[in-house]
Every structure is written in structure tokens, then in C-alpha cells.
Amino acid sequence: MSTATLDSATARVEEAVDALLAAFDPKKVDNITFRGARFDHGLAWVHFPEGHGGLGVRPDLNRLVEERLRKAGAAAQDPATFFIALAGPTIVTHGSEEVKKRFLRPMFTGEDKWCQLFSEPGAGSDFAGLGTKAVRDGDEWVVNGQKVWNTLAHLADWGMLVTRTDPDAPKHKGMTYFALDMKSAGVEVRPLRQITGEAEFNEVYMTDARVPDAHRIGEVGEGWRVALTTLMNERSAIGGGGGGNARRRGPIDEAIRIWNEIPAGQRNTAHKDVLMQLFCKSEALRLTNMRGAQAAKAGNPGPEGSIAKLMLAEFNKRVTEFSVELMGAEGMVGYDFTFRRPDTLSVDGGDGGVRHSFLRVRANSIEGGTSEIMRNILGEQVLGLPGEPRLDKDLPWSKVPRS
């Protein structure tokens, strides 16, 4: 199609892709070099500002970029760099120019891997109740505390860290957001073994760890507002799953494969009815995600991400349970529970297939916000229902009772 027939934004993206592919053949250069060139051409996140990996155009055009580059032979994004979908929008929205220049490009190329340091043992679903303390010392902050359920923290170079910097302010007001060097002194990462046998999750201890103020993201005391950008993008990323991919529908494909392998004379018609119901729900979720992506007009998602995240968490549990049920006694054997620390996200089942997925999706209703919290968000912020009583909302964090 001639660029003359395209709208100006689409034409601009097409021209940038043409220029990138003319200068760099993804089949002939290494992936880091190609992704760096892609960033420099404004094709990392096209809705980001120019000079920071974008072109300042509509976010739905990212799909066009992905389709063209994959067709040209570019590699898919490494799942271990999943957190660029969270850290990138947060930094470009709230970071200083220096922070954007320091972190965005190596984040996108995969030279710097990131993790998320939000939840704490005493403040999981109540994120604003966190107690990891950061005290200013000149041009640095001294951090002490513990984070938990930190996915791939053992591989990360940097962590998205939210701390308590003013314990005398109400709990939503006294938080500050930093980029933490995971290899710096005073930072210790310990594995958390999961039901799958893996230690994809971790707990992170910070003991007098020092963070330069130059690595602060957003203003002091504005950590809650900055973190909301991360959380909304996380829910959108998790909720999107594979939903926008016309060729891959996620766990329902595995259920269909198992059904097709059952000899015709041994198939249970009741199971077939359940499979069709699950397929319809899967399609509804996939098409809803596609519609939400196409309707997006800004870089940071709205409440749709929370809807999709809740639906996907509950659906994944149901469909993997059904898949194991179809397998019968075979579903109880053939899985290796040996302790291991994965080098990428393990959400797709890997060699464990549906047996692994059945165990791993238990985490879907916890990670990125529990299903209970998602229901509260949707009830209060989308449906406009009255909020639950919060007696500690205006109290200084230091005076909030704790167990």
C-alpha cells in the first residue's frame, strides 16, 4: 500500500520501519544491536516521545511494528525481559530526562533486565502499607527492608523499588519510587521454591543499601502515584496474555489438543460440552483484549487491564483443571518437581506442559494484584460502588496498627 493512502501516523511508522530494515537486517545482526537500532528509529514504543524510543504516535501502531519486524526475521522479545512492559511506561511517564536517557535504551535491548520490588511480608495486598525504609543521606538514600514474591529477581540488573520515605505522612503519601541496582552492596536475593519445583519467585533483603537520588523515579513522596502506572501496565500485560494473538489462544489450545488425542469411542460428551463453553469464554476474552488494544488512545491503560487480569486468572485455573481432568490418571504422573531456578518466565508450561501449567496458574490470582483486590478495584473505580471502610486512610503511617 502506498504511504499516500495511509494516515500520517501510520505512514510515519511505515517509513521508520523501512529505514530500520534498510540499515539493519535482523537475520544478519545480533538481537541486541537490532533492538538498539529499533529504539533509535523510534520503534521501541511508538507512543513514547521522540528521542526516548518512540515517535509520539498512537500506541496501537506498536502492533504494526511487531508484525512487520517479525515478518522480516526479527526475534520475539525474550520473556525474561517481561518487565520492560512495566518499567518502560513508568519511567517515560514519571522519570527525569536523565533517568529516561540512562534506563530506557538498555532496558529495551535486553542488556539490562528488570524486576519488581513491591510486595512485602507485612504488606501484600495492602501495597500502601509497605514499610521498607529509605532515609536520605546527602545525594543518596539508605534503604532497609524486605520485599517478597519478586519474579526473576535472581536474574535482574535493576529493580523497581518503592519505599517508605516519610513515616509521618498518611500511607499513600509518604512513598518514593527508585531504580535499585540489584548487584549493589547490601542487596541479597533468596529463592522461594514454588509448587512447581521452580524458584521463579524470590525474596529480596536490603541492608543499608545505597541508592543515588539520581535513580529516583518521580518526586519524593509521590511513589504511590508512580506505582499505579506500573501496576496498571502489569495488569494489562498479564490480562492481555496471548489474547491479541490470532494464532495462539493460550491454554484452551492445549485442552483442545488433549481432547483430539482421546480416541473417539472414549470421549465423554459432557466433557465436550464443557470444552465448548471454555472455548467460547476464551474467544470472548481474546476478542475483548483485541478491542481494548485497538481502542487505546494513550500509552497508559485504564481499568480494562484489571478486568482482563481478573478474567484471565480465573479462566486459566478452570481450563488447566479441565485439561488435567481430560488426561485422567495420566495427569498425576510424568512431572519433574526437582528444585531449579529458571532463566526466563515459566508461564507457558515449558517441558512440563499442562501439568506444569496446572500448578503454575495458581499464581495468576495472586500476582499483579489478587483477584479479591481486582474485584474491589472494579467495584469501586469502574462500577462506582461504595468503597470498603478504611479507618487508616488519613492516619500517619507510623500510627497505623500492625499485627
C-alpha positions as CSV (number, residue, x, y, z in Angstrom):
1,M,0.0,0.0,0.0
2,S,1.3,3.5,-0.9
3,T,2.0,5.7,2.1
4,A,-0.1,8.3,0.3
5,T,-3.2,6.3,1.2
6,L,-2.3,5.9,4.9
7,D,-3.0,8.4,7.7
8,S,0.1,10.4,8.7
9,A,0.9,8.5,11.8
10,T,0.7,5.1,10.1
11,A,2.8,6.4,7.2
12,R,5.4,7.7,9.6
13,V,5.7,4.4,11.3
14,E,5.9,2.5,7.9
15,E,8.7,4.9,6.8
16,A,10.6,4.3,10.1
17,V,10.3,0.6,9.7
18,D,11.5,0.8,6.1
19,A,14.5,2.8,7.2
20,L,15.4,0.5,10.0
21,L,15.2,-2.7,7.8
22,A,17.2,-0.9,5.1
23,A,20.0,-0.2,7.5
24,F,19.8,-3.4,9.7
25,D,18.9,-6.9,8.6
26,P,17.6,-8.7,11.7
27,K,18.7,-12.0,10.3
28,K,22.3,-10.7,9.9
29,V,22.9,-8.7,13.1
30,D,22.7,-9.8,16.7
31,N,19.5,-9.2,18.6
32,I,20.9,-6.5,21.0
33,T,22.2,-4.5,18.1
34,F,18.9,-4.7,16.2
35,R,16.8,-3.8,19.2
36,G,19.2,-0.8,19.9
37,A,18.7,0.3,16.3
38,R,15.0,-0.2,16.6
39,F,15.0,2.1,19.7
40,D,17.0,4.7,17.9
41,H,14.5,4.7,15.0
42,G,11.6,5.3,17.4
43,L,10.2,1.8,17.1
44,A,10.6,0.5,20.6
45,W,7.4,2.0,21.9
46,V,6.0,4.2,19.1
47,H,3.7,6.1,21.5
48,F,6.7,7.3,23.6
49,P,8.2,10.7,22.8
50,E,10.9,11.1,20.2
51,G,14.4,10.5,21.5
52,H,13.1,8.0,24.0
53,G,12.3,5.1,21.8
54,G,9.2,6.5,20.2
55,L,7.6,8.6,17.6
56,G,4.8,10.2,19.6
57,V,2.1,8.4,17.7
58,R,-0.9,6.1,18.6
59,P,0.0,3.1,20.8
60,D,-2.0,0.7,18.6
61,L,0.7,1.2,15.9
62,N,3.1,-0.9,18.0
63,R,1.2,-3.9,16.6
64,L,2.1,-2.9,13.1
65,V,5.8,-2.6,14.0
66,E,5.8,-6.1,15.6
67,E,4.1,-7.7,12.6
68,R,6.5,-6.1,10.1
69,L,9.6,-6.8,12.1
70,R,8.7,-10.4,12.9
71,K,7.9,-11.0,9.2
72,A,11.4,-9.6,8.4
73,G,13.0,-12.2,10.7
74,A,13.4,-10.3,14.0
75,A,13.4,-12.4,17.1
76,A,10.5,-12.2,19.6
77,Q,11.0,-10.4,22.8
78,D,12.9,-12.5,25.4
79,P,10.3,-13.5,28.1
80,A,12.9,-12.8,30.7
81,T,12.6,-9.1,29.8
82,F,8.8,-9.0,30.5
83,F,9.3,-6.2,33.0
84,I,10.1,-3.7,30.2
85,A,6.3,-3.5,29.7
86,L,6.0,-2.2,33.3
87,A,9.2,-0.2,33.9
88,G,9.3,1.5,30.5
89,P,5.9,3.3,30.7
90,T,6.6,4.2,34.4
91,I,10.0,5.7,33.6
92,V,8.8,7.6,30.5
93,T,5.8,9.0,32.4
94,H,7.5,10.0,35.7
95,G,11.2,9.9,35.2
96,S,13.5,12.8,34.7
97,E,15.3,13.3,31.4
98,E,18.4,11.9,32.9
99,V,16.6,8.8,34.1
100,K,15.0,8.2,30.8
101,K,18.3,8.5,29.0
102,R,20.0,6.2,31.5
103,F,17.5,3.4,31.6
104,L,15.2,3.1,28.6
105,R,17.5,2.0,25.8
106,P,19.4,-0.7,27.6
107,M,16.1,-1.9,29.1
108,F,14.6,-2.3,25.6
109,T,17.7,-4.0,24.1
110,G,17.7,-6.5,27.0
111,E,21.2,-5.5,28.2
112,D,19.6,-4.5,31.5
113,K,17.0,-6.9,32.9
114,W,14.5,-5.6,35.5
115,C,12.3,-7.0,38.3
116,Q,9.6,-5.6,40.5
117,L,10.1,-4.9,44.2
118,F,6.6,-4.0,45.6
119,S,5.1,-6.7,47.9
120,E,6.3,-7.2,51.4
121,P,5.6,-9.9,54.0
122,G,3.6,-7.5,56.1
123,A,2.0,-5.5,53.2
124,G,1.0,-7.7,50.3
125,S,-2.4,-6.8,49.0
126,D,-2.2,-3.6,51.1
127,F,0.6,-2.2,48.9
128,A,0.4,1.3,50.5
129,G,1.1,-0.3,53.9
130,L,4.7,-1.2,52.9
131,G,7.4,-0.5,55.4
132,T,10.8,-0.7,53.6
133,K,12.5,2.4,54.8
134,A,14.6,4.9,52.7
135,V,16.4,7.6,54.6
136,R,18.1,10.5,52.7
137,D,21.9,10.8,53.2
138,G,23.1,13.7,51.0
139,D,22.8,12.6,47.4
140,E,21.9,9.0,48.3
141,W,19.2,7.2,50.1
142,V,19.9,4.4,52.6
143,V,17.4,1.5,52.2
144,N,16.5,-1.2,54.7
145,G,13.7,-3.7,54.4
146,Q,12.4,-6.8,52.7
147,K,10.5,-7.5,49.5
148,V,8.8,-10.8,48.5
149,W,7.4,-12.7,45.5
150,N,9.9,-10.9,43.2
151,T,9.7,-12.6,39.9
152,L,13.1,-13.3,38.2
153,A,14.9,-11.0,40.8
154,H,17.8,-13.5,40.7
155,L,18.4,-12.5,37.0
156,A,17.7,-8.8,37.3
157,D,20.2,-5.9,37.0
158,W,17.7,-3.4,38.2
159,G,14.6,-3.4,40.4
160,M,11.5,-1.2,40.5
161,L,11.6,-0.3,44.2
162,V,9.0,1.5,46.2
163,T,10.0,2.6,49.7
164,R,8.7,4.5,52.8
165,T,10.4,7.9,53.0
166,D,8.0,9.7,55.3
167,P,6.5,7.5,58.0
168,D,4.6,10.5,59.5
169,A,2.6,11.1,56.3
170,P,-0.6,9.1,55.5
171,K,0.4,5.8,54.0
172,H,-0.4,6.7,50.4
173,K,1.6,9.9,50.7
174,G,4.9,9.0,52.2
175,M,6.2,6.6,49.5
176,T,9.0,7.1,47.0
177,Y,9.9,5.1,43.9
178,F,13.5,4.2,42.9
179,A,15.5,2.2,40.4
180,L,17.6,-0.2,42.6
181,D,20.9,-1.7,41.3
182,M,20.3,-5.3,42.2
183,K,24.1,-6.0,42.2
184,S,24.9,-3.3,44.7
185,A,26.2,-3.8,48.2
186,G,23.5,-4.6,50.8
187,V,21.1,-6.3,48.3
188,E,20.5,-10.1,48.8
189,V,18.3,-12.3,46.7
190,R,17.0,-15.6,48.1
191,P,14.9,-18.2,46.2
192,L,11.3,-19.0,47.0
193,R,10.5,-22.6,45.9
194,Q,7.1,-22.9,44.3
195,I,4.7,-25.8,44.0
196,T,6.1,-26.4,40.5
197,G,9.6,-27.1,42.0
198,E,10.9,-23.9,40.5
199,A,12.2,-20.8,42.2
200,E,11.0,-18.2,39.7
201,F,10.0,-16.0,42.7
202,N,12.4,-14.6,45.2
203,E,12.6,-12.6,48.4
204,V,14.9,-9.6,48.4
205,Y,16.6,-8.2,51.5
206,M,18.1,-4.7,51.6
207,T,20.5,-3.9,54.4
208,D,21.9,-0.4,54.3
209,A,21.7,-0.5,50.5
210,R,22.5,2.9,48.9
211,V,20.5,4.3,46.1
212,P,21.6,7.5,44.4
213,D,18.9,10.2,44.3
214,A,19.6,10.4,40.6
215,H,17.9,7.0,40.3
216,R,14.7,8.3,41.9
217,I,11.7,8.0,39.6
218,G,9.1,10.7,40.3
219,E,9.1,13.2,43.1
220,V,9.8,12.4,46.7
221,G,6.5,11.2,48.4
222,E,4.9,10.5,45.0
223,G,5.7,6.8,45.0
224,W,2.0,5.7,45.1
225,R,1.1,7.7,42.0
226,V,4.2,6.4,40.2
227,A,3.5,2.8,41.2
228,L,-0.1,3.0,39.9
229,T,1.4,3.4,36.4
230,T,3.4,0.2,36.9
231,L,0.5,-1.7,38.4
232,M,-1.9,-0.7,35.6
233,N,0.6,-1.8,33.0
234,E,1.2,-5.0,34.8
235,R,-2.4,-5.9,34.9
236,S,-2.8,-5.0,31.3
237,A,0.2,-7.2,30.4
238,I,-1.0,-10.1,32.4
239,G,-4.6,-9.7,31.3
240,G,-3.6,-9.5,27.7
241,G,-1.9,-12.9,27.9
242,G,-1.9,-14.1,24.3
243,G,-5.3,-12.6,23.8
244,G,-4.4,-10.3,21.0
245,N,-2.7,-13.1,19.0
246,A,-4.9,-14.5,16.4
247,R,-2.8,-17.6,16.1
248,R,-2.4,-18.6,19.7
249,R,-5.2,-18.7,22.2
250,G,-3.3,-19.8,25.3
251,P,-4.3,-22.8,27.5
252,I,-7.5,-23.5,25.6
253,D,-5.4,-24.7,22.7
254,E,-3.8,-27.3,25.0
255,A,-7.2,-28.5,26.1
256,I,-8.3,-28.9,22.5
257,R,-5.2,-30.8,21.7
258,I,-5.7,-33.3,24.6
259,W,-9.4,-33.7,23.5
260,N,-8.4,-34.5,20.0
261,E,-5.9,-37.2,21.2
262,I,-8.6,-39.1,23.1
263,P,-9.9,-42.0,20.9
264,A,-13.4,-41.1,19.6
265,G,-15.0,-44.1,21.4
266,Q,-13.7,-42.9,24.8
267,R,-14.7,-39.3,24.6
268,N,-17.3,-38.1,27.2
269,T,-20.0,-35.9,25.7
270,A,-20.3,-34.0,28.9
271,H,-16.6,-33.1,28.6
272,K,-17.2,-31.9,25.0
273,D,-19.9,-29.5,26.3
274,V,-17.5,-28.1,28.9
275,L,-14.8,-27.8,26.3
276,M,-17.1,-25.7,24.0
277,Q,-18.1,-23.5,26.9
278,L,-14.5,-22.9,27.8
279,F,-13.6,-22.2,24.1
280,C,-16.4,-19.6,23.9
281,K,-15.1,-17.9,27.1
282,S,-11.6,-18.0,25.7
283,E,-12.7,-16.3,22.4
284,A,-14.7,-13.7,24.3
285,L,-11.6,-12.8,26.4
286,R,-9.3,-12.8,23.3
287,L,-11.6,-10.5,21.3
288,T,-12.2,-8.2,24.3
289,N,-8.5,-7.8,24.6
290,M,-8.1,-7.1,20.9
291,R,-10.9,-4.5,21.1
292,G,-9.3,-2.8,24.1
293,A,-5.9,-2.6,22.4
294,Q,-7.4,-1.1,19.2
295,A,-9.5,1.4,21.2
296,A,-6.5,2.6,23.3
297,K,-5.7,6.2,22.7
298,A,-3.0,6.8,25.3
299,G,0.1,5.0,26.4
300,N,-1.1,4.0,29.9
301,P,-4.1,1.7,30.1
302,G,-7.3,2.3,32.0
303,P,-9.4,-0.1,34.1
304,E,-9.8,-2.6,31.2
305,G,-6.5,-4.1,32.3
306,S,-7.9,-5.0,35.7
307,I,-11.0,-6.6,34.1
308,A,-8.9,-8.7,31.7
309,K,-6.5,-9.7,34.5
310,L,-9.3,-10.9,36.8
311,M,-11.0,-12.8,33.9
312,L,-7.7,-14.4,32.8
313,A,-6.6,-15.5,36.3
314,E,-9.9,-17.4,36.9
315,F,-10.2,-18.7,33.4
316,N,-6.6,-20.1,33.4
317,K,-7.3,-22.1,36.5
318,R,-10.5,-23.5,35.2
319,V,-9.2,-24.6,31.8
320,T,-6.0,-26.2,33.2
321,E,-8.0,-28.1,35.7
322,F,-10.2,-29.3,32.9
323,S,-7.2,-30.3,30.8
324,V,-5.8,-32.4,33.7
325,E,-9.3,-34.0,34.2
326,L,-9.3,-35.0,30.5
327,M,-5.9,-36.7,31.0
328,G,-7.3,-38.9,33.8
329,A,-4.7,-40.7,35.9
330,E,-2.0,-39.8,33.4
331,G,-2.3,-36.2,34.6
332,M,-0.9,-37.2,38.0
333,V,2.5,-38.5,36.8
334,G,5.3,-37.5,34.5
335,Y,6.2,-34.2,36.0
336,D,9.6,-33.3,37.4
337,F,9.5,-31.4,40.8
338,T,13.3,-31.1,41.1
339,F,14.3,-27.7,42.5
340,R,15.5,-25.3,39.8
341,R,15.9,-21.6,39.2
342,P,14.5,-20.8,35.8
343,D,16.3,-18.3,33.4
344,T,13.0,-17.0,32.0
345,L,9.3,-16.7,32.8
346,S,7.8,-20.2,33.1
347,V,4.2,-19.3,32.5
348,D,3.9,-21.3,29.2
349,G,4.4,-24.7,30.8
350,G,7.7,-25.5,29.1
351,D,8.6,-29.1,29.1
352,G,6.1,-29.8,31.9
353,G,3.2,-28.9,29.5
354,V,-0.3,-28.9,31.1
355,R,0.9,-30.5,34.3
356,H,3.2,-27.5,34.9
357,S,0.6,-25.0,33.8
358,F,-2.0,-26.5,36.2
359,L,0.4,-25.8,39.1
360,R,1.8,-22.5,37.8
361,V,-1.6,-20.8,37.2
362,R,-2.4,-20.9,40.9
363,A,-0.2,-17.8,41.0
364,N,-2.3,-15.9,38.4
365,S,-4.9,-15.0,41.0
366,I,-2.2,-13.5,43.3
367,E,0.5,-11.9,41.0
368,G,-0.2,-8.4,39.8
369,G,-2.9,-7.9,42.4
370,T,-5.1,-10.7,43.9
371,S,-8.4,-11.5,42.4
372,E,-10.0,-10.1,45.6
373,I,-8.3,-6.8,45.1
374,M,-9.2,-6.7,41.4
375,R,-12.9,-7.1,42.4
376,N,-12.6,-4.2,44.8
377,I,-10.9,-2.0,42.1
378,L,-13.6,-2.9,39.6
379,G,-16.4,-2.4,42.1
380,E,-15.2,1.0,43.3
381,Q,-13.5,2.5,40.3
382,V,-15.4,1.1,37.4
383,L,-18.9,0.4,38.8
384,G,-18.9,3.3,41.3
385,L,-19.9,1.1,44.2
386,P,-19.2,2.4,47.8
387,G,-15.7,1.7,49.0
388,E,-14.9,-0.5,51.9
389,P,-14.4,1.4,55.2
390,R,-10.8,2.4,55.6
391,L,-10.1,3.8,59.0
392,D,-6.4,4.2,58.4
393,K,-6.7,6.2,55.2
394,D,-5.8,9.6,56.8
395,L,-3.7,8.4,59.7
396,P,0.1,8.8,59.6
397,W,1.7,5.5,58.5
398,S,3.7,5.4,61.8
399,K,0.4,5.3,63.8
400,V,-1.4,2.6,61.8
401,P,-1.9,-0.5,63.9
402,R,0.0,-3.6,62.7
403,S,-0.1,-7.2,63.6
